[in-house]
Amino acid sequence: MRSLHVGSAMIDIISIVAAENIERMTFSNDTRSFLMLEAGRKVPAQSITTHVGGGACNTAVALSRLSWEAGVIARVGHDLNAGAVREHLDRERVDATWLAEAEDAATGTAVMVASHDRNASIFVHRGANEGIGPENLPDEAFAGRDFVHIAPLSSRSADAFGLIAQKGRKAGAMVVANPGIRHLTSRTQAVLQALADIDLLSINRVEAEALVPAIAARAEEAPDPLPAQGAPALLKSGLSGGGFQIGLLRFLDGLRAFGPRYVMVTDGTDGAWLAGPEGTIWHPALPARVAGTAGAGDAYNATLAAALTEGRAPERAMLEASVNAASVVSVVDTTAGLLDRAGIDARAASEAVNAFQAA
């Protein structure tokens, strides 16, 4: 089967700092925490490594490991980092035919600093990734694809979101979209309008809460049914954002009313929700030894979409996605932990998972 992945190509510089060399501040009345470094101090790191990442590259490699023919549409600079991206894609058997070089921007770079719970703070220079336009989206790149994955986009690239979805739909592909928080907050209505051409919308809890005002304003006033005893936390709390509160099931139904067959909301270690024709399913996250969380979402989205495209039931698709994401977080970079088909099947067979059918 063949997939196309549109989005970013990045160079990730990952620094792991020992707990005693960095401080963390957490507020008791806020979910955010902050890593603090002493100004002017040269801080020793346990390791500093360089890797190729970015949403388009990460998801393409995930599919290539599963024996798909994967291709990438992204932009890099005319620099040494572009060569590293091409070498990585070639090594992973990903087609880089439509990887464009920009003369006016550098290859995107991210610097990740991680400590304590390994949830990295990330400094990002998106560079050439912000310039995807119609000239980078030829029809032949989409032809014959079984699914098209739209990774997070920003600036001019985000303006092409609807066109990418339309081209994927026209090609007969399953269209999967994972817009990031900047995209959702700056272009909310454009994203909602494009959902008619999207089969699977994948967002995390923070991104879902950014859409709450748009969905709550259209949703019926009736509350969600009372959750069953032992139901996952998000079903009980619902979502809040912009002064609005909405039950999870109403939120998912409200998004699906715009057109997507499936809507997924991931909630970190509290698992993930998938709403579709079969109902709404919650699947727990699998236990993992966490070295770094970068790339987990890409692994989950790509694996889930591949399994659904291949015709597997949603619960099985979510299990495979959870397996691959758990493997990815066991290493610091975004692709070294990605599993092949045998690896996913082996761990999936060893997991006794109780999914939750919400509706």
C-alpha positions, 0 to 999 in steps of 0.5 A: 500500500502507498501513503503520502505525508505532507508537513515538516522535515526537521533536524532535532538536537536533543539534550538530556540534562541531569536532574541536579543540573536543572530545576523545575517549577510546577504550580499547584493551580496550573497544569504547566511546569517550567524548566529553569536554567541558570543564566550565564552558566555552562550546563553539563549534559548527559548527552547531546544527539542529532536526529532527523524528525518533523511530522512528515518524516516521522509518519513516513518512516512509521509507515515504511517500517510497516512495509508501506511505500511512503513518500514525503512532501516537505521543504528543506533549505539549501544546506548541509541539514537538507543532505541529512534529511535526504540520507535519513529518508533514503536509509528508511526507504522513503521516497523523497522525490517531492522534497523541495529545496528552498533558496530563501530559508534554512532547513527547520531545526528544533532544540529539545532540552529534557530532564526530570520526567523527560517531557522536553522543552523545545526551541523551534525554528521552522525555516523552510517548513513554513513555505509549502504552497500549491507549487509543492503539491503536484497531482502526480504526488497524490496519484495512487495513494491509499492514504494521505497524512497531513502533519502539523503546518504553520504560516504559508503551509497552513494556508495550503491545508484545504488544498492538500485535503482536496487533492487527497480526496480527489485521489481516492485516498483516506485523508488523515489530518493532525493540525497543530495548536498554532494552526487550529487557533489561527485558522479555526474556521478554515480547518473546520471547512476542510473537514469535509475532505478529511476521513480522520482528524487527530488532535490531542486534548490541548488542541481539542480545547482550542476548538471547544468555543467553535463546537460548543457554540453549535452543539445542542444544550443537552448534556452528555449521558452520565458516565458509567462507573469506572469511566475514563477521566475525560468522559467525566470532566469533559472539555473546557476552553475559551469560557465554554464547557462541553461534554466529550461525546457532544464535542466528538459528535460536533466535530464529526458533523463537519464531515470526518468519518473518525475523530480522535482525541489523545490524552497522553498517559490517560489514553485516547478516544476514537469516535466513528461509525462504530461508536466512541471507544477509549483505549488506554496508553500502554506502560512504557519506560519513558526516555522522551515523548517527542514523536509519540503522537506521530507514531500513534497517528500514522499507525492508527491510520494505517491499520484503519486503511488496511481494514482493521477494527478500531479497537485493534487499530488503537492497540497497534497505535498504542504499541508503536507509541509506547515503543517510540517513547522508550528512546529519546528521538522520534523514529528509532523506536518505531516498530515493524509489523512483526514487532507490533504484532508480537507486543499486541499479542502480549497485551491484555487491554480493556478498552471502554465503549462509551457510545 
